[in-house]
Amino acid sequence: MSTAQPRAIGVRLIVLYKAVKAVLEIALAFTLVALAAAGEIATLREVAIQLKEHLASRWSLSLGRALGALVSERGVHLLELGLALDGVVSAFEGWSLARGYRWGPWLVIFATATPLPLEIHAIVRAPSPSRVALAIVNVAIVLYLARDLRRSRSNPASAPGAADGRTSIDA
């Protein structure tokens, strides 16, 4: 029986971020499935073309191009699958941190750091505030959890629940 210790605010924020991200991604994936099932792919493509042709701002032109590229039946299905899988992985990451499993931070670090080179490449090719913000959040998550893991390794006796494979990663 391990003693319950308060969760570090950083870990709670990461769990919240992962939960919100998972819910939004899975909801968007289901929305795309519903739109595709209702035959709305052509409508989505038409909206993308109209945005591209009739709005002059750089943001709307970029949005129009992006929607036009994604709004094919194959593109929508790939997007649905990608969103659903990323949502499930994010939910699992958050769950493992919330439960305090010793391997949870390692999972989150691996899953969050792996796509960072691709995110940085995308920022270099086409910088956008949302991409930069996402990259900053992901780097902060990796650095925070790596720091906590290093701290808990230097003082293993302070890791509660070490005997049962769980830890609270306290700050």
C-alpha positions as a Markdown table, in Angstrom:
| # | Residue | x | y | z |
|---|---|---|---|---|
| 1 | Met | 0.0 | 0.0 | 0.0 |
| 2 | Ser | 1.6 | 3.3 | -1.1 |
| 3 | Thr | 0.9 | 6.7 | 0.5 |
| 4 | Ala | -0.9 | 9.1 | -1.8 |
| 5 | Gln | 1.1 | 12.2 | -2.4 |
| 6 | Pro | -0.1 | 15.3 | -4.2 |
| 7 | Arg | 0.6 | 15.4 | -7.9 |
| 8 | Ala | 3.1 | 18.0 | -9.2 |
| 9 | Ile | 1.2 | 20.9 | -10.9 |
| 10 | Gly | 3.3 | 20.2 | -14.1 |
| 11 | Val | 2.2 | 16.6 | -14.3 |
| 12 | Arg | -1.5 | 17.6 | -13.7 |
| 13 | Leu | -1.2 | 20.2 | -16.5 |
| 14 | Ile | 0.3 | 17.6 | -18.8 |
| 15 | Val | -2.5 | 15.1 | -18.0 |
| 16 | Leu | -5.1 | 17.8 | -18.6 |
| 17 | Tyr | -3.4 | 18.8 | -21.9 |
| 18 | Lys | -3.3 | 15.2 | -23.1 |
| 19 | Ala | -7.0 | 14.6 | -22.1 |
| 20 | Val | -8.2 | 17.7 | -23.9 |
| 21 | Lys | -6.1 | 16.9 | -26.9 |
| 22 | Ala | -7.4 | 13.3 | -27.0 |
| 23 | Val | -11.1 | 14.4 | -26.7 |
| 24 | Leu | -10.7 | 17.0 | -29.4 |
| 25 | Glu | -8.9 | 14.7 | -31.8 |
| 26 | Ile | -11.3 | 11.8 | -31.4 |
| 27 | Ala | -14.3 | 14.1 | -31.7 |
| 28 | Leu | -12.8 | 15.6 | -34.9 |
| 29 | Ala | -12.1 | 12.1 | -36.3 |
| 30 | Phe | -15.8 | 11.1 | -35.6 |
| 31 | Thr | -17.0 | 14.3 | -37.2 |
| 32 | Leu | -15.0 | 13.7 | -40.3 |
| 33 | Val | -16.3 | 10.1 | -40.5 |
| 34 | Ala | -19.8 | 11.4 | -40.2 |
| 35 | Leu | -19.2 | 14.0 | -42.9 |
| 36 | Ala | -17.6 | 11.5 | -45.2 |
| 37 | Ala | -20.5 | 9.0 | -44.6 |
| 38 | Ala | -23.0 | 11.8 | -45.4 |
| 39 | Gly | -21.2 | 12.4 | -48.7 |
| 40 | Glu | -20.0 | 15.9 | -47.7 |
| 41 | Ile | -16.5 | 15.5 | -49.1 |
| 42 | Ala | -17.5 | 17.4 | -52.2 |
| 43 | Thr | -19.0 | 20.2 | -50.1 |
| 44 | Leu | -15.8 | 20.4 | -48.1 |
| 45 | Arg | -13.7 | 20.6 | -51.3 |
| 46 | Glu | -16.0 | 23.3 | -52.7 |
| 47 | Val | -15.5 | 25.4 | -49.5 |
| 48 | Ala | -11.8 | 25.0 | -49.9 |
| 49 | Ile | -11.9 | 26.2 | -53.5 |
| 50 | Gln | -14.1 | 29.1 | -52.6 |
| 51 | Leu | -11.8 | 30.2 | -49.8 |
| 52 | Lys | -8.8 | 29.9 | -52.1 |
| 53 | Glu | -10.3 | 31.8 | -55.0 |
| 54 | His | -12.3 | 34.6 | -53.2 |
| 55 | Leu | -10.4 | 35.6 | -50.1 |
| 56 | Ala | -7.2 | 37.5 | -50.5 |
| 57 | Ser | -5.6 | 37.2 | -47.1 |
| 58 | Arg | -2.5 | 35.0 | -46.8 |
| 59 | Trp | -4.1 | 33.1 | -43.9 |
| 60 | Ser | -7.3 | 32.2 | -46.0 |
| 61 | Leu | -5.2 | 31.3 | -49.0 |
| 62 | Ser | -3.2 | 28.9 | -46.9 |
| 63 | Leu | -6.3 | 27.5 | -45.3 |
| 64 | Gly | -7.9 | 27.0 | -48.8 |
| 65 | Arg | -4.8 | 25.2 | -50.1 |
| 66 | Ala | -4.6 | 23.0 | -47.0 |
| 67 | Leu | -8.3 | 22.1 | -47.1 |
| 68 | Gly | -8.1 | 21.4 | -50.9 |
| 69 | Ala | -5.2 | 19.0 | -50.4 |
| 70 | Leu | -6.9 | 17.2 | -47.5 |
| 71 | Val | -10.4 | 17.1 | -48.8 |
| 72 | Ser | -10.3 | 14.0 | -51.0 |
| 73 | Glu | -11.8 | 10.8 | -49.9 |
| 74 | Arg | -8.5 | 9.2 | -49.3 |
| 75 | Gly | -7.1 | 12.3 | -47.6 |
| 76 | Val | -10.1 | 12.5 | -45.3 |
| 77 | His | -9.8 | 8.8 | -44.3 |
| 78 | Leu | -6.1 | 9.2 | -43.6 |
| 79 | Leu | -6.8 | 12.3 | -41.5 |
| 80 | Glu | -9.6 | 10.4 | -39.6 |
| 81 | Leu | -7.2 | 7.5 | -38.9 |
| 82 | Gly | -4.4 | 9.8 | -37.9 |
| 83 | Leu | -6.6 | 11.9 | -35.6 |
| 84 | Ala | -8.2 | 8.8 | -34.0 |
| 85 | Leu | -4.8 | 7.1 | -33.4 |
| 86 | Asp | -3.2 | 10.2 | -32.0 |
| 87 | Gly | -6.2 | 10.8 | -29.8 |
| 88 | Val | -6.0 | 7.3 | -28.4 |
| 89 | Val | -2.2 | 7.6 | -27.8 |
| 90 | Ser | -2.7 | 10.9 | -26.1 |
| 91 | Ala | -5.4 | 9.5 | -23.9 |
| 92 | Phe | -3.1 | 6.6 | -23.0 |
| 93 | Glu | -0.2 | 8.9 | -22.2 |
| 94 | Gly | -2.4 | 11.0 | -19.9 |
| 95 | Trp | -3.8 | 8.0 | -18.2 |
| 96 | Ser | -0.4 | 6.5 | -17.5 |
| 97 | Leu | 0.7 | 9.8 | -16.0 |
| 98 | Ala | -2.5 | 10.2 | -14.0 |
| 99 | Arg | -2.1 | 6.7 | -12.6 |
| 100 | Gly | 1.5 | 7.4 | -11.6 |
| 101 | Tyr | 3.1 | 4.5 | -13.5 |
| 102 | Arg | 6.9 | 4.6 | -13.5 |
| 103 | Trp | 7.0 | 4.1 | -17.2 |
| 104 | Gly | 4.4 | 6.8 | -17.9 |
| 105 | Pro | 6.8 | 9.7 | -18.2 |
| 106 | Trp | 9.0 | 7.6 | -20.5 |
| 107 | Leu | 6.1 | 6.9 | -22.7 |
| 108 | Val | 5.1 | 10.6 | -22.9 |
| 109 | Ile | 8.7 | 11.7 | -23.6 |
| 110 | Phe | 9.0 | 9.2 | -26.4 |
| 111 | Ala | 5.6 | 9.9 | -27.9 |
| 112 | Thr | 6.1 | 13.6 | -27.7 |
| 113 | Ala | 9.7 | 13.9 | -28.7 |
| 114 | Thr | 9.6 | 11.5 | -31.7 |
| 115 | Pro | 7.6 | 13.9 | -34.0 |
| 116 | Leu | 9.5 | 17.0 | -32.9 |
| 117 | Pro | 12.0 | 16.9 | -35.8 |
| 118 | Leu | 9.1 | 16.7 | -38.2 |
| 119 | Glu | 7.4 | 19.6 | -36.5 |
| 120 | Ile | 10.6 | 21.7 | -36.6 |
| 121 | His | 11.0 | 20.9 | -40.3 |
| 122 | Ala | 7.4 | 22.0 | -40.9 |
| 123 | Ile | 8.0 | 25.2 | -39.0 |
| 124 | Val | 11.1 | 25.9 | -41.1 |
| 125 | Arg | 9.2 | 25.2 | -44.4 |
| 126 | Ala | 6.0 | 27.1 | -43.5 |
| 127 | Pro | 6.1 | 29.0 | -40.2 |
| 128 | Ser | 2.9 | 29.5 | -38.4 |
| 129 | Pro | 2.0 | 30.7 | -34.8 |
| 130 | Ser | 0.0 | 27.5 | -34.1 |
| 131 | Arg | 2.9 | 25.2 | -35.2 |
| 132 | Val | 5.4 | 27.2 | -33.2 |
| 133 | Ala | 3.1 | 27.1 | -30.1 |
| 134 | Leu | 2.6 | 23.4 | -30.4 |
| 135 | Ala | 6.3 | 22.8 | -30.7 |
| 136 | Ile | 7.0 | 24.9 | -27.7 |
| 137 | Val | 4.4 | 23.0 | -25.6 |
| 138 | Asn | 5.8 | 19.7 | -26.7 |
| 139 | Val | 9.4 | 20.7 | -26.0 |
| 140 | Ala | 8.4 | 22.0 | -22.5 |
| 141 | Ile | 6.6 | 18.7 | -21.8 |
| 142 | Val | 9.7 | 16.7 | -22.8 |
| 143 | Leu | 12.1 | 18.9 | -20.8 |
| 144 | Tyr | 9.8 | 18.9 | -17.7 |
| 145 | Leu | 9.4 | 15.2 | -17.6 |
| 146 | Ala | 13.1 | 14.5 | -18.3 |
| 147 | Arg | 14.1 | 16.8 | -15.5 |
| 148 | Asp | 11.7 | 15.0 | -13.1 |
| 149 | Leu | 13.0 | 11.6 | -14.2 |
| 150 | Arg | 16.6 | 12.8 | -13.6 |
| 151 | Arg | 15.7 | 14.2 | -10.2 |
| 152 | Ser | 13.9 | 10.9 | -9.2 |
| 153 | Arg | 16.8 | 8.8 | -10.4 |
| 154 | Ser | 19.2 | 10.8 | -8.3 |
| 155 | Asn | 17.0 | 10.2 | -5.2 |
| 156 | Pro | 15.2 | 6.9 | -5.8 |
| 157 | Ala | 14.1 | 6.7 | -2.2 |
| 158 | Ser | 11.9 | 9.8 | -2.7 |
| 159 | Ala | 9.9 | 8.1 | -5.5 |
| 160 | Pro | 6.7 | 6.9 | -3.7 |
| 161 | Gly | 5.3 | 3.6 | -4.8 |
| 162 | Ala | 8.6 | 2.4 | -6.2 |
| 163 | Ala | 7.9 | -1.1 | -5.0 |
| 164 | Asp | 4.7 | -1.4 | -7.0 |
| 165 | Gly | 5.9 | 0.2 | -10.2 |
| 166 | Arg | 4.1 | 3.6 | -9.7 |
| 167 | Thr | 5.4 | 7.0 | -8.8 |
| 168 | Ser | 3.9 | 10.4 | -8.5 |
| 169 | Ile | 6.7 | 12.4 | -10.1 |
| 170 | Asp | 6.5 | 15.2 | -7.5 |
| 171 | Ala | 8.1 | 18.6 | -8.1 |
